[in-house]
């Protein structure tokens, strides 16, 4: 039977792995891909926690895998294109956002001074 410390470590790593997995779920990933990502993140986290030797090589990999769901490449590329004088992307170009609706009330026509 696993020790209590190992079970607590497993729960802690699983809870920490849920954060980027939830981000990928909201991004539209399917369940099989999410399961593979979640389990590989847990396995990598446990491997780093248990084995001290290869940890210095695996920690950068874990950081990249953990941070990757929070990075939006499309918005970064669009900012670079705008900065270097390239044609700007249209507002609806692949970001998944809808155009902002204009809710400003129109001015009433001027009334006659009669």
Secondary structure, DSSP 8 states (H G I E B T S, - for coil): ---HHHHHHHHHHHHHHHHHHHHHHHTT--HHHHHHHHHHHHHHHHHHHH-STTHHHHHHHHHHHHHGGG--HHHHHHHHHHHTT-----TTSSS-------------------
